[in-house]
């Protein structure tokens, strides 16, 4: 990507972030996410007296499957609804610029939503002696998971004018990818192994144990790239 292309994508990203932080949706979604994740952490921490984030990370993929689509549902859908996407696409920029800018903004939004959970690490350190290997691995995995689910959310938002439909499409895709291996537990081992490879939760769980495997990283990068490219293709078709 050329310097001019990068600047164009950054302009769109800044525009999206400004819109994001000037409305109530971001704060509502983030607040609800922190309430849900806080319950998961503190219920384990105080009731079971464990200075760890294992329970939090074990259910984080399901939480992100619901809350990231809520953040991304408006990215393209709202502009399609009001008709501003047509104006945007007539400007001297490519579909790649637009999708890159919107994806980066949405990705940053998800990281902002996740950032306050670092308080749980501080709490665990104050009241115990946590193992930092799984904690660091968990947050590395969470970043890759956020990137993948953000790409899925942006894709879902690009196929409809309705934000609610965009939310449900993204949420269903994310939940299926998260739980697909759980659905196959009664199948033969070969089938289970195949669907475990497709499972975002399986790859996230591997990283969250403190073991960073290149296969897990490639999985999330490939998933992100796939839905990014699909979104670009949809925008190209819409423009034509």
C-alpha positions as semicolon CSV with decimal commas, in nm:
position;residue;x (nm);y (nm);z (nm)
1;X;0,000;0,000;0,000
2;X;0,143;0,340;-0,103
3;X;0,191;0,631;0,134
4;X;-0,109;0,809;-0,018
5;X;-0,321;0,495;0,025
6;X;-0,214;0,467;0,389
7;X;-0,307;0,831;0,451
8;X;-0,649;0,778;0,292
9;X;-0,716;0,471;0,505
10;X;-0,603;0,658;0,818
11;X;-0,838;0,947;0,739
12;X;-1,131;0,706;0,714
13;X;-1,016;0,535;1,033
14;X;-1,006;0,865;1,224
15;X;-1,349;0,957;1,086
16;X;-1,493;0,628;1,208
17;X;-1,331;0,657;1,552
18;X;-1,466;1,010;1,594
19;X;-1,814;0,887;1,508
20;X;-1,771;0,591;1,743
21;X;-1,669;0,792;2,048
22;X;-1,926;1,068;1,989
23;X;-2,223;0,831;2,021
24;X;-2,367;0,630;2,311
25;X;-2,348;0,282;2,155
26;X;-1,977;0,233;2,225
27;X;-2,011;0,321;2,592
28;X;-2,322;0,105;2,638
29;X;-2,164;-0,199;2,469
30;X;-1,837;-0,154;2,658
31;X;-2,018;-0,112;2,989
32;X;-2,225;-0,428;2,937
33;X;-1,915;-0,620;2,831
34;X;-1,729;-0,515;3,146
35;X;-2,024;-0,612;3,366
36;X;-2,040;-0,958;3,207
37;X;-1,664;-1,016;3,206
38;X;-1,630;-0,876;3,558
39;X;-1,887;-1,124;3,685
40;X;-1,694;-1,410;3,523
41;X;-1,368;-1,300;3,679
42;X;-1,477;-1,200;4,029
43;X;-1,711;-1,498;4,075
44;X;-1,409;-1,724;4,030
45;X;-1,167;-1,501;4,214
46;X;-1,365;-1,452;4,535
47;X;-1,597;-1,754;4,545
48;X;-1,330;-2,008;4,448
49;X;-1,039;-1,809;4,594
50;X;-0,824;-1,846;4,280
51;X;-0,585;-1,570;4,171
52;X;-0,613;-1,649;3,801
53;X;-0,797;-1,543;3,485
54;X;-0,864;-1,895;3,354
55;X;-1,243;-1,873;3,386
56;X;-1,244;-1,528;3,225
57;X;-1,042;-1,645;2,924
58;X;-1,238;-1,969;2,888
59;X;-1,560;-1,775;2,824
60;X;-1,407;-1,471;2,652
61;X;-1,464;-1,608;2,296
62;X;-1,839;-1,636;2,364
63;X;-1,849;-1,284;2,508
64;X;-1,662;-1,142;2,210
65;X;-1,893;-1,335;1,976
66;X;-2,178;-1,123;2,108
67;X;-2,021;-0,787;2,188
68;X;-1,796;-0,735;1,884
69;X;-2,090;-0,770;1,642
70;X;-2,269;-0,507;1,852
71;X;-1,976;-0,270;1,794
72;X;-1,938;-0,342;1,422
73;X;-2,303;-0,367;1,314
74;X;-2,322;-0,001;1,212
75;X;-1,990;0,022;1,023
76;X;-2,138;-0,018;0,672
77;X;-2,506;-0,081;0,747
78;X;-2,574;0,269;0,879
79;X;-2,409;0,433;0,578
80;X;-2,607;0,207;0,345
81;X;-2,928;0,301;0,525
82;X;-2,879;0,676;0,500
83;X;-2,719;0,658;0,154
84;X;-2,384;0,813;0,249
85;X;-2,192;0,505;0,135
86;X;-2,267;0,598;-0,228
87;X;-2,113;0,941;-0,173
88;X;-1,812;0,788;-0,002
89;X;-1,751;0,543;-0,287
90;X;-1,759;0,823;-0,548
91;X;-1,456;0,987;-0,388
92;X;-1,108;0,917;-0,534
93;X;-1,037;0,616;-0,317
94;X;-1,059;0,243;-0,362
95;X;-1,270;-0,015;-0,185
96;X;-0,952;-0,139;-0,014
97;X;-0,898;0,208;0,137
98;X;-1,253;0,219;0,272
99;X;-1,253;-0,133;0,415
100;X;-0,905;-0,088;0,565
101;X;-1,001;0,236;0,738
102;X;-1,327;0,098;0,873
103;X;-1,170;-0,230;0,982
104;X;-0,886;-0,056;1,168
105;X;-1,130;0,175;1,347
106;X;-1,353;-0,115;1,451
107;X;-1,050;-0,318;1,562
108;X;-0,928;-0,032;1,779
109;X;-1,277;-0,006;1,925
110;X;-1,268;-0,371;2,031
111;X;-0,926;-0,325;2,193
112;X;-1,056;-0,021;2,383
113;X;-1,343;-0,238;2,506
114;X;-1,100;-0,510;2,615
115;X;-0,839;-0,282;2,776
116;X;-1,018;-0,220;3,111
117;X;-1,008;-0,596;3,182
118;X;-0,638;-0,547;3,263
119;X;-0,771;-0,442;3,603
120;X;-0,836;-0,813;3,662
121;X;-0,463;-0,879;3,625
122;X;-0,384;-0,610;3,881
123;X;-0,644;-0,755;4,118
124;X;-0,498;-1,105;4,081
125;X;-0,149;-0,969;4,153
126;X;-0,263;-0,782;4,464
127;X;-0,443;-1,080;4,620
128;X;-0,230;-1,367;4,491
129;X;0,058;-1,483;4,275
130;X;-0,085;-1,547;3,927
131;X;0,097;-1,739;3,653
132;X;0,173;-1,473;3,392
133;X;0,235;-1,718;3,108
134;X;-0,135;-1,799;3,052
135;X;-0,232;-1,437;3,120
136;X;0,002;-1,296;2,855
137;X;-0,097;-1,575;2,617
138;X;-0,463;-1,507;2,686
139;X;-0,435;-1,142;2,593
140;X;-0,227;-1,218;2,283
141;X;-0,495;-1,465;2,179
142;X;-0,766;-1,211;2,258
143;X;-0,605;-0,956;2,024
144;X;-0,603;-1,205;1,737
145;X;-0,957;-1,313;1,823
146;X;-1,070;-0,950;1,820
147;X;-0,914;-0,898;1,477
148;X;-1,090;-1,203;1,332
149;X;-1,430;-1,127;1,483
150;X;-1,397;-0,762;1,381
151;X;-1,339;-0,868;1,019
152;X;-1,647;-1,091;1,042
153;X;-1,851;-0,807;1,192
154;X;-1,744;-0,559;0,924
155;X;-1,829;-0,818;0,658
156;X;-2,177;-0,875;0,804
157;X;-2,237;-0,500;0,819
158;X;-2,144;-0,467;0,451
159;X;-2,415;-0,706;0,326
160;X;-2,720;-0,528;0,471
161;X;-2,871;-0,190;0,550
162;X;-3,020;-0,320;0,874
163;X;-2,794;-0,303;1,180
164;X;-2,991;-0,570;1,368
165;X;-2,952;-0,814;1,079
166;X;-2,582;-0,728;1,062
167;X;-2,552;-0,803;1,434
168;X;-2,723;-1,142;1,409
169;X;-2,531;-1,249;1,098
170;X;-2,196;-1,166;1,262
171;X;-2,296;-1,315;1,597
172;X;-2,408;-1,643;1,438
173;X;-2,084;-1,676;1,238
174;X;-1,870;-1,596;1,543
175;X;-2,062;-1,831;1,773
176;X;-2,050;-2,116;1,521
177;X;-1,675;-2,070;1,479
178;X;-1,636;-2,059;1,855
179;X;-1,843;-2,365;1,938
180;X;-1,813;-2,582;1,627
181;X;-1,582;-2,831;1,797
182;X;-1,824;-2,864;2,090
183;X;-2,103;-2,964;1,852
184;X;-1,895;-3,253;1,718
185;X;-1,796;-3,431;2,039
186;X;-2,003;-3,741;1,955
187;X;-1,854;-3,779;1,608
188;X;-1,550;-3,994;1,515
189;X;-1,209;-3,865;1,623
190;X;-1,110;-3,768;1,266
191;X;-1,422;-3,551;1,233
192;X;-1,364;-3,391;1,572
193;X;-1,002;-3,316;1,480
194;X;-1,108;-3,148;1,154
195;X;-1,367;-2,926;1,318
196;X;-1,129;-2,848;1,604
197;X;-0,898;-2,702;1,342
198;X;-1,186;-2,479;1,226
199;X;-1,272;-2,376;1,581
200;X;-1,167;-2,028;1,688
201;X;-1,207;-2,136;2,050
202;X;-0,964;-2,427;2,008
203;X;-0,694;-2,201;1,864
204;X;-0,759;-1,932;2,125
205;X;-0,745;-2,188;2,407
206;X;-0,410;-2,309;2,281
207;X;-0,262;-1,958;2,286
208;X;-0,422;-1,875;2,623
209;X;-0,229;-2,160;2,782
210;X;0,087;-1,962;2,712
211;X;0,184;-2,169;2,408
212;X;0,208;-1,949;2,097
213;X;0,195;-2,188;1,800
214;X;0,240;-2,048;1,449
215;X;-0,054;-2,262;1,334
216;X;-0,283;-2,077;1,573
217;X;-0,151;-1,740;1,457
218;X;-0,192;-1,838;1,091
219;X;-0,549;-1,949;1,161
220;X;-0,651;-1,608;1,296
221;X;-0,460;-1,419;1,027
222;X;-0,623;-1,631;0,756
223;X;-0,969;-1,587;0,906
224;X;-0,921;-1,211;0,927
225;X;-0,786;-1,191;0,571
226;X;-1,072;-1,405;0,434
227;X;-1,349;-1,182;0,566
228;X;-1,153;-0,867;0,483
229;X;-1,127;-0,977;0,118
230;X;-1,494;-1,077;0,109
231;X;-1,589;-0,731;0,234
232;X;-1,376;-0,566;-0,036
233;X;-1,542;-0,785;-0,302
234;X;-1,887;-0,689;-0,178
235;X;-1,800;-0,319;-0,195
236;X;-1,663;-0,361;-0,546
237;X;-1,982;-0,532;-0,660
238;X;-2,197;-0,265;-0,496
239;X;-2,002;0,008;-0,672
240;X;-2,050;-0,159;-1,010
